[in-house]
Amino acid sequence: MAGGRTKWLFAILQCFLLALVGLGIWDVLFVYEENKCSMTYMFEYPEYIKIKLPNKLISKYPSYGLYLYGEGDSAEARKNPKATGIPVLFLPGNAGSYRQVRSLGSVALRKAENIHNKFHFDFFSISFNEELVALYGGSLERQTTFVHACIKVILKLYKDQKVAPCSVAIVGHSMGGIIARALFTLPNFKPTLISLIITQATPHVAPVLLVDSYLKDFYTTVNNYWILKEKDLRNITILSMGGGFRDYQVRSGLTIVPSLGLYNNTLNVVTSAVPRAWLSTDHLCIVWCKELVLATVRAFFDLVDHQTNQITTDLERRMSVLHHHFVNYSDKDSAEDNLESSVSIPDPSATWSEIKTYKWTYNSPEFSAWEPKATYFLLPLPSESEPYSNLYCRTSNLEPSNWIYGCMKMHQSVCQESIDLTGKAELLKMYKIVNFNLDEYRSFSHFIIHISKASVNKRFRIECEFLTAKSRMVSTPVTNVLSLGASTNRIIINSTGLLHKIQLQDFNQIYQAFKIHVRSQCQLIHGKTEDVYRFYVPWSHEDFVVTTSAPSSIVIFAKLHRARPENDSSVPELQLHTARCCRYEITIRTSFLEVLGQLIRFHGIYLPMYVVANILLAFGRQLMHLYSEGHCLDFNIALNAAARPYKVIPFVNLAVFLLRYDWFKEMWSILMLPEIDILTLNKQGSSYPMIPILLFLFGTAIAYWNGIFLRMLLKQLSFLWSIFQRPRIIKKEHKLLNFRSSSIMIFLLFITWTTCGAAALILGYVLYLVKVLSLQSSVCAMKGILNLAPKQEDMKEIAKEVCKSGMGDHAPKEPGELSPDRLKLLSVSDVDEAVDTLQIHITILHLLNWIILFSAPSFIYWFKNLRYSRRLDPDPCGFVAIILVFSIGVLMNSHSTSVKRSKLLKHTARLQLLLAIAMVAFGLVHLYRVPYFVTFSLVLHAFGCLV
């Protein structure tokens, strides 16, 4: 009774845990902002002109190609092998197409036409045959070498140009970005061949899924080179864009370019923070999103040195332009060398007015009443004794112009010499804003607001105020994650100003997520006014902006792409650009659903390892029970008994703790053990004490329900199998190695050697599945006979009826098939041993399921490239396949009696726990190691059957 209750409680717990996993996956895949990107359309039919490559290069890379983008007349002109523009090379990513260059190429063509083709860009693109390089790292080096050769071919096309380019700019999407950085690791590569790299949703920190060792080695080589050789690469400018929360394939935390930060040559942004875009993109949308394409093309054109008509070699200029278009956009032309230039205002017809209040609002008059002449408003700086620290101004709908200055010399209420401060302004949705710290501008007597004559075409509004920063700052601790939304923090702001900031104390970890509800009520405002709320993260360009019309009620979900660095003490802020005379109520509570989403977003890829670790623990429990009690437990019962986090997690944490001491590090290095994966996560800022326990429990739930699903599936398939294959008696004694199993092993080894290991593993898995289905149908038939024949003397008659109903009047033709003579010899112990045999084989099938899942990427890659190469080289599954082929050949004929007689049964059972601990220690991030641990477990079991 107690055992049944425990079983049901365990099932309910696993159902609850699986529901949590499902909610987290739902949040990642479906709970995000709608796609706000505009589609980029071509004005003329796009053409991709294939560039002729050297014959040697074609023979070496038959599936790759180089193309030049063109449209209409421009495509015809570009069929001439001589190029005249500025070369830009687009590198597609995982399963990407060279045709993805059309968005950038088309917009660049139109912009060149707008400037009467004073200069233009030539967009080249490489076809990698849509290879799955994110799942198979064996081709990354080949792609890198091919790109190097293509860059040389591209530059040769410009050799007759008067000022020929000596470098190319690269735009890399997804894995194309890591290929661009890998070019510098080639032995004969000249760093001067590349001046600018723009990457879109590229996982620079680490691969999303580390499913083979080639990916790991490639990333290690690239990132180590860029860190150790940072001084040599200081003239290479890199812009990396992450897609935000819509991109669930590559989270934006992985798009940070690893760097020591010694040189100002790298800019990392999330698309939600990019001015004039302020939106999140999915993994493919980031390529064609019009808002981002426009920002990229504008940046390219502003980067051109007009003396050479090539991309400028000035590093500071490059970074200034990229910051202008991707961080702080203002109306000031980013191409100007001095954003704070000294200017005089000679216009004698201008109107000058001095503002004598600290809060000032100007609404443009009706068009008919407006005089077409410039107007200057003077805002005197408060004295140092007055309690004002900042000047905040914002404009809406004001025509682009130089609109704010600092006056250095006044004469008769007219400024004769001033500094243009427009470059300090920032575009924030519909507002252009400045927020000046007065201590930095004490050399000015006045600030000047300039309204040009061109502004008469639109209605606009200007608002300014001197404020005390401390009085507009509210600091509040965020609610605890474990509160699960039950507790709230409430803040009331009775706004008399335009800007308020709320510091979110203790908000610095990626697993934190909050629901912020902002309600506004306005009494003295007629109609509606626009409010802008900005979630600002000081250590990363991952802000997002929302707009609303006061009065309103809006919900903001605040969560991080990147944890706060260890040496940083800054705090995220919610910045409210508000209306005066309004009341704002801000409620902050933990969002349980978003917390689950963050957990899955950052750690969901590690769940397969925890599932396999749980299966190994259950397998060890089954073998130990077979050794001690004489029969094997059902998989789910064994999982209930063995799956305990305290059996695994503390040992891994103990090893991490001991590695702080030099003596243990020396012993660790002597044993040549790799780094524990949790330390890798610590470096990335995404490892926390409670998360491994939660993930282990989630892995238990997945393994439990996977066991139930597999059991139901096997019963249904075995019923279908019994239609084509008669059930047989399960023999107690059977040769583990016979002609049939030996032939299967030889055949699978031949497949491994001539094609790829994954193909052999899949064939071996199919054969093993057939074996399990045969066992399942036989066990069901044997159980049915015992249920029909409770008395031994009636067995013969019942057997005759069962055989006749199942097989007609035909006698069995093969040894082992169920017949009246065989069925009358059945006993309860025979059925029990058959059930034990089936239980062991089902657990082995569980393990093989995951090996097949981990080997699937290389199989897909091999199958897709079969017409170019019959053999996969290098083969990440080759070694595992060779070992498993022998193990599968032995295990297919194994029986519970042979397992029970094994001298190694006890040791094999105990070693499963050690394998689970080692897997959690070394296979958490390096998922490609998981099949090796499973293979070792199956080899031990197969060897035990032989001994």
ZAMARGU-4260 file (C-alpha; in steps of 0.2 Angstrom, whole numbers, plus 5000, padded with zeros to 4 digits):
<rodrens>
0) 5000/5000/5000 | 5014/5012/5005 | 5024/5007/4989 | 5009/5011/4978 | 5007/5028/4987
5) 5025/5032/4984 | 5024/5027/4966 | 5009/5039/4963 | 5017/5053/4973 | 5033/5051/4962
10) 5023/5051/4946 | 5014/5067/4952 | 5030/5076/4956 | 5037/5071/4939 | 5021/5078/4931
15) 5024/5094/4940 | 5042/5095/4935 | 5038/5092/4917 | 5025/5105/4917 | 5038/5118/4923
20) 5050/5113/4909 | 5035/5115/4897 | 5031/5132/4904 | 5049/5137/4902 | 5050/5131/4884
25) 5034/5139/4880 | 5041/5156/4887 | 5056/5155/4876 | 5048/5149/4860 | 5032/5159/4861
30) 5032/5173/4874 | 5040/5188/4866 | 5036/5204/4857 | 5028/5203/4840 | 5039/5204/4824
35) 5040/5223/4821 | 5052/5222/4807 | 5048/5229/4790 | 5052/5218/4775 | 5066/5223/4763
40) 5060/5223/4745 | 5070/5223/4729 | 5066/5237/4716 | 5072/5226/4702 | 5074/5207/4699
45) 5089/5201/4709 | 5103/5192/4700 | 5118/5183/4708 | 5133/5184/4696 | 5144/5169/4699
50) 5162/5174/4700 | 5174/5162/4691 | 5187/5154/4703 | 5203/5146/4699 | 5201/5128/4693
55) 5212/5121/4708 | 5200/5130/4720 | 5184/5123/4711 | 5191/5105/4712 | 5196/5107/4730
60) 5179/5114/4735 | 5166/5108/4722 | 5151/5112/4733 | 5156/5130/4737 | 5154/5146/4726
65) 5157/5165/4725 | 5143/5177/4719 | 5141/5196/4716 | 5124/5203/4719 | 5116/5215/4706
70) 5099/5221/4700 | 5093/5225/4683 | 5105/5237/4673 | 5118/5236/4688 | 5118/5217/4686
75) 5122/5219/4667 | 5136/5231/4671 | 5143/5220/4684 | 5145/5205/4673 | 5161/5214/4667
80) 5175/5205/4677 | 5182/5222/4682 | 5174/5229/4698 | 5174/5247/4702 | 5166/5249/4719
85) 5170/5245/4738 | 5170/5227/4741 | 5159/5219/4755 | 5158/5200/4758 | 5143/5192/4765
90) 5146/5175/4774 | 5130/5165/4777 | 5128/5155/4793 | 5122/5138/4798 | 5111/5131/4783
95) 5112/5149/4776 | 5111/5154/4758 | 5121/5166/4748 | 5105/5174/4742 | 5103/5182/4759
100) 5114/5196/4754 | 5100/5203/4743 | 5093/5214/4757 | 5110/5223/4760 | 5114/5223/4742
105) 5098/5231/4736 | 5097/5245/4749 | 5115/5249/4745 | 5111/5250/4727 | 5097/5262/4730
110) 5107/5273/4742 | 5121/5274/4729 | 5109/5280/4716 | 5103/5294/4728 | 5121/5301/4729
115) 5122/5299/4710 | 5134/5285/4711 | 5149/5295/4717 | 5154/5278/4725 | 5145/5262/4727
120) 5147/5245/4736 | 5150/5228/4728 | 5141/5215/4738 | 5149/5198/4736 | 5142/5182/4744
125) 5149/5165/4747 | 5139/5149/4745 | 5143/5135/4758 | 5130/5123/4751 | 5119/5127/4766
130) 5130/5116/4777 | 5125/5113/4795 | 5141/5120/4803 | 5133/5124/4819 | 5130/5105/4822
135) 5145/5099/4813 | 5162/5107/4816 | 5172/5097/4804 | 5169/5109/4789 | 5173/5125/4798
140) 5192/5125/4793 | 5187/5121/4775 | 5175/5136/4775 | 5188/5147/4782 | 5201/5142/4770
145) 5189/5145/4755 | 5184/5162/4761 | 5203/5167/4762 | 5205/5161/4744 | 5189/5171/4739
150) 5195/5187/4747 | 5211/5186/4736 | 5200/5183/4721 | 5189/5198/4725 | 5203/5210/4727
155) 5211/5204/4710 | 5195/5211/4702 | 5200/5228/4707 | 5218/5228/4702 | 5215/5240/4687
160) 5206/5253/4698 | 5215/5269/4701 | 5213/5268/4720 | 5212/5249/4722 | 5205/5243/4738
165) 5217/5233/4749 | 5204/5226/4761 | 5186/5220/4761 | 5173/5222/4774 | 5164/5207/4780
170) 5146/5204/4785 | 5144/5187/4794 | 5127/5180/4799 | 5127/5167/4813 | 5142/5155/4810
175) 5148/5166/4796 | 5154/5179/4809 | 5165/5166/4818 | 5172/5161/4801 | 5176/5179/4798
180) 5186/5180/4815 | 5194/5163/4811 | 5202/5170/4795 | 5215/5178/4806 | 5221/5161/4813
185) 5226/5155/4796 | 5245/5153/4794 | 5247/5164/4779 | 5233/5177/4782 | 5237/5195/4781
190) 5226/5205/4794 | 5226/5220/4782 | 5215/5211/4771 | 5200/5214/4782 | 5196/5232/4789
195) 5178/5229/4796 | 5168/5214/4802 | 5149/5216/4806 | 5141/5200/4813 | 5123/5196/4815
200) 5117/5184/4828 | 5134/5176/4829 | 5138/5165/4844 | 5156/5172/4848 | 5158/5166/4866
205) 5154/5148/4863 | 5144/5136/4851 | 5125/5135/4855 | 5127/5116/4855 | 5144/5108/4858
210) 5140/5092/4849 | 5157/5087/4842 | 5175/5090/4847 | 5179/5099/4831 | 5168/5114/4836
215) 5176/5115/4853 | 5194/5115/4845 | 5189/5128/4832 | 5181/5140/4845 | 5196/5138/4857
220) 5208/5142/4843 | 5199/5157/4837 | 5195/5165/4854 | 5212/5162/4861 | 5220/5170/4846
225) 5209/5185/4847 | 5213/5187/4866 | 5232/5183/4865 | 5234/5193/4849 | 5223/5208/4853
230) 5237/5220/4851 | 5240/5214/4833 | 5222/5215/4829 | 5218/5232/4836 | 5215/5240/4819
235) 5201/5228/4815 | 5184/5235/4819 | 5170/5223/4825 | 5152/5226/4827 | 5142/5212/4834
240) 5123/5212/4835 | 5112/5200/4845 | 5094/5198/4840 | 5086/5199/4858 | 5073/5188/4865
245) 5065/5184/4849 | 5081/5174/4844 | 5079/5158/4854 | 5092/5149/4843 | 5107/5161/4848
250) 5104/5170/4864 | 5111/5187/4864 | 5123/5184/4878 | 5133/5173/4867 | 5136/5186/4854
255) 5148/5196/4864 | 5165/5196/4856 | 5178/5189/4869 | 5191/5203/4872 | 5202/5209/4885
260) 5196/5227/4882 | 5213/5234/4879 | 5208/5243/4863 | 5192/5252/4858 | 5189/5242/4842
265) 5174/5231/4847 | 5156/5236/4849 | 5142/5223/4855 | 5124/5228/4854 | 5107/5220/4855
270) 5095/5225/4841 | 5082/5231/4854 | 5094/5245/4859 | 5099/5250/4841 | 5092/5268/4837
275) 5078/5269/4824 | 5075/5250/4826 | 5072/5247/4845 | 5065/5229/4841 | 5070/5211/4843
280) 5073/5200/4829 | 5073/5181/4826 | 5088/5172/4820 | 5084/5174/4801 | 5075/5190/4802
285) 5090/5199/4808 | 5097/5198/4790 | 5082/5205/4781 | 5075/5217/4794 | 5073/5234/4785
290) 5076/5244/4801 | 5093/5235/4804 | 5098/5234/4785 | 5095/5253/4784 | 5106/5256/4799
295) 5120/5245/4792 | 5120/5252/4775 | 5120/5270/4782 | 5135/5266/4793 | 5144/5258/4777
300) 5141/5275/4768 | 5147/5285/4782 | 5162/5275/4784 | 5169/5280/4767 | 5184/5291/4766
305) 5179/5303/4752 | 5197/5306/4746 | 5200/5287/4742 | 5182/5282/4740 | 5186/5267/4751
310) 5182/5263/4769 | 5192/5274/4781 | 5207/5267/4789 | 5204/5279/4804 | 5200/5268/4819
315) 5192/5282/4829 | 5181/5287/4815 | 5175/5269/4812 | 5170/5267/4830 | 5162/5285/4830
320) 5151/5280/4815 | 5146/5263/4822 | 5142/5271/4839 | 5131/5285/4830 | 5121/5272/4820
325) 5120/5258/4833 | 5121/5266/4850 | 5117/5285/4851 | 5109/5292/4836 | 5109/5311/4834
330) 5105/5323/4820 | 5123/5328/4820 | 5132/5321/4805 | 5143/5307/4811 | 5155/5310/4797
335) 5161/5326/4804 | 5178/5326/4813 | 5173/5337/4827 | 5156/5335/4835 | 5159/5349/4847
340) 5164/5363/4835 | 5165/5381/4839 | 5153/5391/4828 | 5147/5409/4826 | 5129/5414/4824
345) 5130/5429/4812 | 5112/5429/4807 | 5106/5447/4810 | 5088/5444/4807 | 5087/5430/4820
350) 5076/5433/4836 | 5084/5431/4853 | 5074/5428/4868 | 5080/5424/4886 | 5071/5411/4897
355) 5071/5416/4915 | 5062/5401/4922 | 5070/5384/4926 | 5056/5374/4917 | 5051/5379/4899
360) 5040/5372/4886 | 5038/5379/4868 | 5025/5374/4856 | 5026/5379/4838 | 5013/5391/4833
365) 5000/5388/4819 | 5008/5389/4802 | 4999/5405/4797 | 5006/5414/4812 | 5024/5408/4810
370) 5037/5420/4804 | 5050/5412/4793 | 5066/5417/4803 | 5077/5409/4815 | 5074/5410/4833
375) 5087/5407/4848 | 5081/5404/4866 | 5094/5408/4879 | 5094/5397/4895 | 5106/5405/4908
380) 5116/5392/4918 | 5111/5391/4936 | 5125/5396/4948 | 5134/5383/4958 | 5125/5388/4974
385) 5108/5384/4966 | 5102/5366/4969 | 5102/5361/4950 | 5114/5348/4943 | 5108/5344/4926
390) 5099/5352/4911 | 5087/5340/4902 | 5079/5345/4886 | 5069/5335/4873 | 5061/5340/4856
395) 5048/5331/4846 | 5045/5333/4827 | 5059/5346/4826 | 5067/5346/4808 | 5085/5339/4808
400) 5097/5354/4812 | 5109/5360/4824 | 5097/5364/4838 | 5107/5366/4854 | 5123/5376/4858
405) 5133/5381/4873 | 5137/5400/4873 | 5155/5405/4877 | 5154/5424/4873 | 5139/5435/4875
410) 5137/5453/4869 | 5120/5463/4872 | 5110/5447/4874 | 5117/5440/4858 | 5129/5425/4858
415) 5144/5429/4847 | 5153/5412/4850 | 5146/5396/4854 | 5149/5377/4854 | 5138/5365/4844
420) 5131/5352/4856 | 5119/5344/4844 | 5131/5329/4843 | 5127/5325/4862 | 5109/5323/4858
425) 5101/5305/4858 | 5086/5299/4848 | 5074/5290/4859 | 5059/5285/4849 | 5049/5301/4845
430) 5061/5312/4856 | 5078/5319/4854 | 5085/5322/4871 | 5100/5329/4880 | 5104/5327/4898
435) 5119/5338/4902 | 5129/5338/4919 | 5131/5356/4923 | 5148/5353/4931 | 5155/5349/4914
440) 5148/5365/4906 | 5153/5379/4918 | 5163/5387/4905 | 5146/5392/4896 | 5136/5407/4902
445) 5120/5400/4893 | 5113/5385/4884 | 5105/5390/4867 | 5090/5382/4859 | 5090/5385/4840
450) 5074/5384/4829 | 5079/5385/4811 | 5068/5392/4797 | 5066/5375/4790 | 5056/5370/4805
455) 5040/5379/4799 | 5035/5364/4789 | 5029/5354/4805 | 5022/5357/4822 | 5034/5353/4835
460) 5037/5354/4854 | 5052/5358/4865 | 5053/5355/4883 | 5068/5359/4895 | 5071/5360/4913
465) 5085/5361/4926 | 5084/5347/4938 | 5093/5339/4953 | 5098/5322/4948 | 5096/5315/4966
470) 5079/5321/4968 | 5073/5312/4952 | 5082/5295/4957 | 5072/5282/4966 | 5081/5266/4972
475) 5072/5251/4976 | 5077/5232/4979 | 5069/5220/4967 | 5059/5206/4974 | 5067/5189/4978
480) 5066/5176/4964 | 5059/5163/4977 | 5044/5174/4981 | 5037/5168/4964 | 5027/5184/4962
485) 5019/5184/4979 | 5028/5200/4985 | 5028/5216/4976 | 5037/5233/4978 | 5027/5248/4974
490) 5033/5266/4970 | 5023/5281/4968 | 5030/5296/4958 | 5020/5312/4958 | 5028/5320/4942
495) 5032/5338/4941 | 5046/5335/4929 | 5051/5327/4913 | 5063/5313/4918 | 5063/5301/4933
500) 5074/5286/4936 | 5071/5270/4946 | 5087/5260/4951 | 5083/5242/4952 | 5095/5236/4966
505) 5101/5218/4967 | 5096/5215/4949 | 5111/5208/4941 | 5109/5189/4937 | 5102/5181/4922
510) 5089/5170/4931 | 5080/5185/4938 | 5065/5191/4928 | 5052/5204/4934 | 5035/5210/4929
515) 5035/5229/4930 | 5017/5237/4929 | 5017/5256/4926 | 5001/5265/4928 | 4999/5284/4924
520) 4985/5296/4928 | 4985/5314/4922 | 4973/5327/4928 | 4979/5344/4920 | 4983/5338/4903
525) 4970/5339/4889 | 4971/5324/4877 | 4986/5312/4878 | 5005/5315/4879 | 5018/5303/4874
530) 5028/5294/4887 | 5044/5284/4884 | 5050/5271/4896 | 5068/5264/4894 | 5075/5249/4903
535) 5094/5253/4904 | 5107/5241/4907 | 5124/5250/4910 | 5136/5236/4907 | 5129/5230/4891
540) 5120/5238/4876 | 5104/5228/4878 | 5092/5242/4882 | 5074/5241/4876 | 5062/5255/4874
545) 5043/5256/4875 | 5031/5270/4871 | 5014/5274/4878 | 5001/5288/4879 | 4998/5295/4896
550) 4986/5291/4905 | 4990/5273/4902 | 4993/5256/4910 | 5008/5246/4903 | 5017/5230/4908
555) 5036/5229/4905 | 5046/5212/4907 | 5063/5216/4913 | 5077/5202/4911 | 5095/5202/4906
560) 5105/5194/4892 | 5121/5195/4901 | 5125/5195/4920 | 5134/5209/4928 | 5153/5207/4927
565) 5162/5204/4943 | 5171/5220/4944 | 5156/5231/4940 | 5144/5239/4953 | 5132/5248/4942
570) 5113/5245/4943 | 5100/5243/4929 | 5088/5258/4928 | 5070/5260/4922 | 5070/5278/4915
575) 5054/5286/4913 | 5053/5301/4901 | 5036/5307/4908 | 5024/5321/4907 | 5022/5335/4920
580) 5008/5335/4932 | 5005/5316/4931 | 5005/5302/4944 | 5014/5286/4941 | 5012/5270/4950
585) 5026/5257/4947 | 5023/5239/4954 | 5038/5227/4953 | 5035/5208/4956 | 5045/5192/4951
590) 5038/5184/4935 | 5038/5166/4938 | 5035/5161/4920 | 5049/5173/4914 | 5061/5165/4927
595) 5057/5148/4920 | 5060/5155/4903 | 5077/5162/4908 | 5082/5145/4916 | 5078/5136/4899
600) 5085/5150/4888 | 5102/5149/4897 | 5102/5131/4903 | 5090/5121/4893 | 5103/5114/4881
605) 5111/5105/4896 | 5095/5095/4900 | 5100/5080/4888 | 5115/5077/4899 | 5105/5077/4915
610) 5092/5065/4907 | 5106/5053/4902 | 5114/5054/4919 | 5097/5049/4927 | 5095/5034/4915
615) 5113/5028/4920 | 5108/5029/4938 | 5092/5019/4934 | 5102/5007/4924 | 5114/5004/4939
620) 5099/5002/4951 | 5092/4988/4939 | 5109/4979/4938 | 5111/4980/4957 | 5094/4974/4960
625) 5097/4959/4948 | 5113/4955/4958 | 5105/4956/4975 | 5087/4951/4973 | 5088/4940/4957
630) 5076/4950/4946 | 5077/4967/4937 | 5066/4982/4941 | 5055/4991/4929 | 5064/5007/4922
635) 5053/5019/4931 | 5053/5010/4947 | 5072/5010/4946 | 5072/5028/4942 | 5062/5032/4957
640) 5074/5023/4968 | 5090/5029/4961 | 5088/5047/4954 | 5093/5058/4968 | 5103/5074/4966
645) 5113/5072/4982 | 5121/5056/4974 | 5129/5067/4960 | 5129/5086/4962 | 5139/5087/4979
650) 5154/5077/4972 | 5155/5089/4957 | 5154/5104/4969 | 5167/5096/4980 | 5179/5094/4966
655) 5176/5112/4961 | 5180/5118/4979 | 5196/5108/4980 | 5202/5115/4963 | 5205/5131/4973
660) 5220/5123/4981 | 5236/5121/4971 | 5240/5103/4978 | 5223/5097/4970 | 5226/5107/4954
665) 5243/5098/4952 | 5235/5081/4955 | 5221/5085/4943 | 5234/5090/4930 | 5244/5074/4933
670) 5229/5064/4930 | 5226/5074/4914 | 5208/5078/4918 | 5199/5092/4908 | 5192/5107/4916
675) 5175/5104/4925 | 5161/5112/4915 | 5154/5121/4929 | 5170/5132/4929 | 5167/5136/4911
680) 5149/5142/4915 | 5156/5152/4930 | 5167/5162/4918 | 5152/5165/4907 | 5142/5171/4922
685) 5128/5159/4921 | 5131/5146/4934 | 5123/5147/4951 | 5122/5134/4966 | 5103/5129/4964
690) 5102/5128/4946 | 5111/5110/4944 | 5099/5103/4957 | 5084/5110/4947 | 5091/5104/4930
695) 5094/5087/4938 | 5076/5086/4944 | 5070/5092/4927 | 5081/5078/4919 | 5073/5065/4930
700) 5055/5071/4925 | 5060/5070/4906 | 5068/5053/4909 | 5052/5047/4918 | 5040/5052/4905
705) 5051/5047/4891 | 5051/5029/4899 | 5032/5029/4900 | 5031/5035/4882 | 5044/5022/4876
710) 5035/5008/4885 | 5018/5013/4877 | 5026/5014/4860 | 5035/4998/4861 | 5019/4989/4865
715) 5010/4996/4850 | 5024/4992/4838 | 5026/4975/4845 | 5008/4972/4842 | 5011/4977/4824
720) 5027/4966/4824 | 5018/4951/4830 | 5007/4951/4814 | 5023/4949/4803 | 5033/4939/4815
725) 5027/4925/4826 | 5031/4926/4845 | 5045/4915/4851 | 5051/4907/4867 | 5065/4917/4874
730) 5079/4906/4877 | 5089/4906/4893 | 5105/4899/4885 | 5110/4908/4869 | 5127/4911/4861
735) 5132/4929/4863 | 5143/4928/4848 | 5136/4918/4833 | 5137/4919/4814 | 5122/4931/4813
740) 5129/4943/4826 | 5146/4942/4819 | 5140/4946/4801 | 5130/4961/4808 | 5146/4968/4817
745) 5156/4966/4801 | 5143/4974/4790 | 5141/4989/4803 | 5160/4991/4804 | 5161/4992/4785
750) 5147/5005/4785 | 5157/5015/4798 | 5173/5014/4788 | 5166/5018/4771 | 5152/5031/4775
755) 5150/5038/4793 | 5149/5032/4810 | 5132/5039/4813 | 5125/5029/4798 | 5131/5013/4806
760) 5124/5018/4823 | 5107/5021/4816 | 5107/5004/4807 | 5113/4996/4823 | 5099/5005/4833
765) 5086/4999/4820 | 5092/4981/4822 | 5092/4983/4841 | 5074/4990/4841 | 5069/4975/4831
770) 5076/4964/4844 | 5067/4973/4858 | 5050/4972/4848 | 5053/4954/4846 | 5056/4952/4865
775) 5041/4963/4869 | 5029/4952/4858 | 5036/4936/4865 | 5034/4942/4883 | 5016/4948/4880
780) 5012/4931/4873 | 5020/4921/4887 | 5011/4932/4900 | 4994/4929/4891 | 4997/4910/4891
785) 5000/4910/4910 | 4985/4921/4913 | 4974/4909/4903 | 4982/4893/4912 | 4982/4895/4930
790) 4984/4876/4932 | 4999/4866/4925 | 4988/4851/4919 | 4978/4863/4908 | 4993/4871/4900
795) 4993/4859/4885 | 4975/4862/4880 | 4977/4880/4882 | 4993/4881/4872 | 4985/4872/4858
800) 4971/4885/4857 | 4983/4900/4859 | 4994/4893/4845 | 4979/4889/4834 | 4971/4907/4836
805) 4988/4915/4834 | 4995/4905/4819 | 4980/4896/4811 | 4983/4877/4808 | 5001/4880/4803
810) 5014/4872/4814 | 5030/4882/4819 | 5043/4881/4806 | 5058/4889/4816 | 5066/4884/4832
815) 5060/4894/4847 | 5042/4898/4839 | 5028/4896/4851 | 5021/4878/4849 | 5010/4867/4860
820) 5025/4857/4865 | 5035/4872/4870 | 5021/4881/4879 | 5017/4867/4890 | 5034/4869/4897
825) 5032/4887/4902 | 5033/4892/4920 | 5032/4908/4930 | 5051/4909/4932 | 5052/4908/4913
830) 5041/4923/4911 | 5050/4932/4925 | 5067/4929/4917 | 5060/4935/4900 | 5053/4951/4908
835) 5070/4954/4917 | 5078/4952/4900 | 5066/4964/4892 | 5068/4977/4906 | 5087/4977/4903
840) 5085/4979/4884 | 5073/4993/4886 | 5085/5003/4897 | 5099/5000/4884 | 5087/5006/4871
845) 5085/5022/4881 | 5103/5025/4881 | 5105/5021/4863 | 5091/5034/4859 | 5101/5048/4866
850) 5117/5042/4857 | 5107/5042/4841 | 5101/5060/4845 | 5119/5066/4848 | 5125/5058/4832
855) 5110/5064/4821 | 5119/5081/4816 | 5134/5072/4808 | 5122/5060/4799 | 5112/5074/4792
860) 5127/5083/4787 | 5134/5067/4778 | 5118/5063/4770 | 5116/5081/4763 | 5133/5081/4756
865) 5132/5063/4749 | 5133/5068/4731 | 5150/5077/4734 | 5158/5064/4746 | 5153/5046/4751
870) 5164/5047/4767 | 5162/5059/4781 | 5179/5066/4785 | 5182/5070/4799 | 5170/5059/4807
875) 5165/5064/4825 | 5155/5048/4828 | 5168/5036/4821 | 5176/5030/4837 | 5160/5028/4846
880) 5152/5018/4832 | 5167/5006/4831 | 5166/5002/4850 | 5147/5002/4850 | 5146/4990/4835
885) 5154/4976/4845 | 5144/4980/4861 | 5128/4980/4851 | 5133/4963/4843 | 5135/4955/4860
890) 5120/4964/4869 | 5108/4959/4856 | 5109/4941/4861 | 5111/4944/4880 | 5099/4936/4893
895) 5096/4940/4911 | 5103/4923/4916 | 5119/4927/4908 | 5119/4944/4916 | 5116/4937/4933
900) 5130/4924/4931 | 5142/4938/4927 | 5157/4941/4939 | 5157/4959/4935 | 5139/4962/4938
905) 5141/4971/4955 | 5155/4981/4949 | 5146/4986/4933 | 5131/4992/4943 | 5141/5002/4955
910) 5151/5010/4941 | 5135/5018/4934 | 5135/5031/4948 | 5153/5035/4944 | 5149/5037/4926
915) 5134/5049/4930 | 5145/5060/4941 | 5159/5061/4928 | 5146/5065/4915 | 5139/5079/4925
920) 5157/5086/4928 | 5163/5084/4911 | 5148/5083/4899 | 5138/5098/4905 | 5144/5110/4892
925) 5154/5097/4881 | 5139/5087/4875 | 5149/5077/4863 | 5157/5068/4878 | 5140/5061/4883
930) 5140/5047/4870 | 5158/5042/4876 | 5151/5039/4894 | 5136/5029/4888 | 5147/5019/4877
935) 5159/5015/4891 | 5143/5009/4901 | 5137/4998/4887 | 5155/4991/4885 | 5156/4987/4903
940) 5139/4978/4902 | 5143/4968/4886 | 5160/4963/4894 | 5151/4957/4909 | 5140/4946/4899
945) 5155/4938/4892 | 5164/4935/4908
</rodrens>
